[in-house]
Amino acid sequence: MKVEGRNIALLIDAENISPRYIEIIIDEANKYGKINYRRVYGDWTTDQLGAWKNKINEFGLTPVQQYAYTAGKNVSDFTLIIDAMDILYSEKVDSFCIVTSDSDFTKLVTRLREDNMFVFGMGESKTPIALVNSCEAFSYLDKMLSAIEDARETKDKTPKRKPNNQKPEGKPDVSSITPLKKIKKELHQIIEDNLEDDGYAYWSVVANLLLKKFPGFHPRNYGQNVRALNFVQAMPEFSIKKSKNVIHIKNE
């Protein structure tokens, strides 16, 4: 991804996101521009955020304290939302990165976009689809971490310990990642709707419309950490044509 010149407010829900993702979060946010605010929210008097405390100085984060005055209420959510609105009205940024898997922030994202803010999100695969689709771009942190670990394993040629696949009985894992079958169906329709006279569509147009439809789309969600073009090119349902600096695509 080309680095863009945005001024970004990075707001992290520490009570909802593991600190093991922090390096990925910073690297991904840096792709969009300059991080003006680096705030992480939670009740820092509890032992629950102990691991986060070790990351604060290392990554230049500003911890924002919020006591849990009422049991069962995530007051840190309210603090993050209030801060986001204060930053919005300061007019010092043009972009927000909201890092959480909590759907309670969906309305905040919608509100920020109403003021013409570019909002991109990060969270785990369990993030509700409403929050994912409210953002203009969304990255699944667990998929990104898995891709990094797989690449490291390949480089080191050292098999990593496989997790125990036996899961306790109960609710099945929930994921907001769009099934690949649905991605292909939508991709097929986008191509059909944007065909040129030669029967091909511009890949740049198709890719842009696909990401608008599915902000969380990335090949790594399906086990392949490659460029979207390479991912689609490997599918027999589509054909790619390259001429000079222009790339076209059509349905087979």
Steps between C-alpha positions, in 0.01 A plus 500: 500500500625846412560717806244779507539846653219485754507636856370220719350462845573145615257398777538153654251320723749321728227310682396340173827460306806292595836683530661230285360685198651840577791483255263395222262780595770767482646367173158481335398848615830645374408386149223758497709795615623670818365391838432822691322340796587164656249441778413176672198474729429291809497477876874499568452430872403139422732205440311421179699757302839408643634379166393824333695706753824348368420626150415861585853643504631272227245621246447854625141443609302733723295303754161649580367404841136428563377341819223245475256673733216260422530123469410366158547834325795554264558865585821505294282482190336827598835665569636396161188632326518835684870533415431418136244780477737746672773411251253533212407855603865595547541459122856371545444168320319378192498130588419269788619147569267327746648178638237277658279199435210661685193586293415780746731724297300464178305821562824688573648391167184606319503837675865566412440418136208742494760770564703377202757317712679201350446221753678165489466231761691205642371211705477123509294276276227501764432870431131542408444567131314824581820657635714360217274638229470838671872556441655591167765235559532230764790269590459174690784494752489126566529426128789744465683345794442151360644605162809645670554186705457278194756706307742482792450125523572459129814712526632323808375162382403436860154347545302694753305319764156423367215601726266243641207489258268351758271773621277488803134456432301820481450779255689458171755760394336798331678679216401803298735404217294485180493148346717475190202377299323829568812699407521321164130557430527872570823527301327338203215753520732800535687392188177458307382845604823669390586333171668704226443448128768230485320286758745580781469725805773714654650314796552825694129578478398144590739479796384836636133404481569161659668664801213745535263204515722295732734729702651201679599311184859378475643174359658418837146448635497189282851378578694681226707803593534636147381801301133503409584490130711185539227345712232560236730409212537149642124446482380319185178705504687816389746601233760777533648700212793739540587769248773750586399641842133406475348179633164364381282217627208303360279208602570161349 
